[in-house]
Amino acid sequence: MADNEENQESEETSEIAPTPDAAEQPPGAQFALQRLYLKDSSFESPRSPLVFQGKWEPNIHFDIKTRSSKVQDDSYEVILVLTAEAKLDDQSAFLVEVHQAGIFSCKDFDEAQLEQVLSTVCPNILFPYAREAIDSLVIKGSFPALMLAPINFDALYTQQKKAQAEQSAAGENGDGAAADEAASATTQ
């Protein structure tokens, strides 16, 4: 019976032990969310309570920005800034802004991959939280829910890269006017 127990232990050990090839392979790029938090938020309703007396047919202007900064060796803070303004008759009914942030661990990415992850993957993770925060603030202001549609951050990143490439090409050709048009089109 002792021989049988000894065989079971050696079998278990051999199943768990890593193969020499697996121990020598690099782990590859690693990505992890460390923390999510609301960095800043604001809500203004400058025409309250008069704004509630008319018909509610606002024009909604929506703006989105992202920025990132290195916190530690492989940790980055990414901030998604969402701004929404509702106007009635060219006067502001409300203005809401949310800075939703997160700390992300990004290890063993090359520079281009890191830029893309910080510009697309991280904002995709942050967006639902920012959308909920904006919706909550708008409802607390006694306005109908805003219900923002999902955003394709990959498409935005591709558009930004294309605009930068066009601007660089226009700058090399000495066409300053074309470069100015490309810059203003991306900031609107």
N, C-alpha and C positions, 0 to 999 in steps of 0.2 A: 504494500500500500504506500509505503514511503517513496518507492520508486515512481509510482504513479503521480504523486503530488509533485515530485521533483520535475517530471516531464511536463506537467501543466505549467509550472513556473517558467521553464525555459521556453516553452512555446509562446507564452504571453510576452516574454521579454523580446523574443525575436520578431514578433509582429509589430511591436511599438518602435523598435530601434530604427532610426532613419538609415536609408541606404547611403553609401559614400557619395554617390552622384548627386543626390538631393541636397546634401549638406554643403556642397561646393557651389551650387547654383545661386546667383544673386536673386533676391526676392522680387525685384522689379519695382515699378512705380506703385506707391501706396497713397491712398486718399482716405481721409476720415474727417467726419464732422466732430469738432470738440465741444462747441457751445453755440447756442442761438440766443440772441437777446435783442430787445428793442432799445436802440441807442438814443433815439429822439423821436418825438411826435408833436404835432401841433394841429390845432383846429381853430379856424376863425369863421365867424358868421357876422360880418359887419352890419348887415341890414336887418338883423333880427330885432324885433318880431315882425316888422313890416313885410319881410320876404314870405311869410306864411300866409298872407292875405290874398295873394294873387294866384294865378294858374301856374302850376309847376311844369314848365317846359324849358328846362335849362339847356344851355350849350355847355358841354363838358370838355375841358381841355386837360389832357393827361400828359405828364412828363416822367421819364424814367432815366435814372443815371446809376452807374455803379462805379465804385472805386475800391481799390485794394491796397493793402500795405503789409509789409513783413513785420510780424510780431516777434518771432524768435527764429531759430535756424530753419525749421521746416513748417512753421506755423504762420498763417496769413489771416488777417482780418479782411473780410469783404463786407462792404456796406452797399445795400440796395436802397436807393432813394426814390420813393414814389410820391409824386405830387399830383393832386387833382383839384381843379377849380371848376365850380359850377357858376355860370353867369346867366342872369336874367336881364334882358334889355341892356346888355353891355355893362351891367353892374354885378359885382361879385356877390353871389348868394352864400357860398362858402368856399373856403380854401383849406385843404387838408394835406399835410405832408408827414410821411413816415420814413424814418431811417432804420431799416431792419438790418441787423448785422449778425455775423457769424464768424467763428474762428475755425479754420480748416487746416488740417495737417496734410501737406503735400510733399511727399518724399520721393526722391529719385525721378523727377520729371525734368526733361530738358526745357530750355527757356520757352520755346514755342508752345510746347504742351502745357506748361505751367500757365502761360498767358491765356490759353484757350480754356483751361479748367477754371481759372479765376474769373473769366469773363462769361462763361456759359453754365457750367455745372453748378457752381456756387450760387449764382443768382436764381437758377431754377429751384434750388433747395429753399432759398430765402423767400421767394415770391409768394407762396401760399400764406406765409405768416404775415407778410406786409399787406397782402390783400385783405386778410381778416382784420388786421389792425385798422386799416383805412375804413373798411365797412363798419366796424364797431364805432369809430369816432363819428362817422356821418350819421349813423342811426342815433347815437347819443345827442347829436345836434338837432334831432327831430326831423331829419330829412329821410326820404326813401333810400333804401339800400343801394349802394353804388354797383356792386357785383361786377368787378373788373374781369374781363376775359383773360384767359391764359396768354402768356407772352412767349414767343419763340426766341429765346436768347441766342440760339445757334444762328438763326437768320440775321439777327441784329449784329452779331459779331462778324458774320460774313460780309454784310453791307458796310460795316465800319472798315474792315480790312480792304475792301474793294475801293471805297472812297479814299482811303489813305494811299493806295497804290496809284489811283488816278491823279491825286494831288501831287504825288512824287513825280509821276510821269510829266505832268503839266509844268511842274517846277523845273525839271530838267530841260524841257523844250523852251523855257523862257516865257511861257504864257502865264503871266501872273494873274490875269483876269479869270482864266479858267480855274486856276487854283483857288481864287477867292470864291467863285461860285460853288465849287465842290465843298469848301469849308462851311459856307452858309447853309447849304442844303442839308448837311449832316447835323447842324446845330438847331435846326428848326423843329 
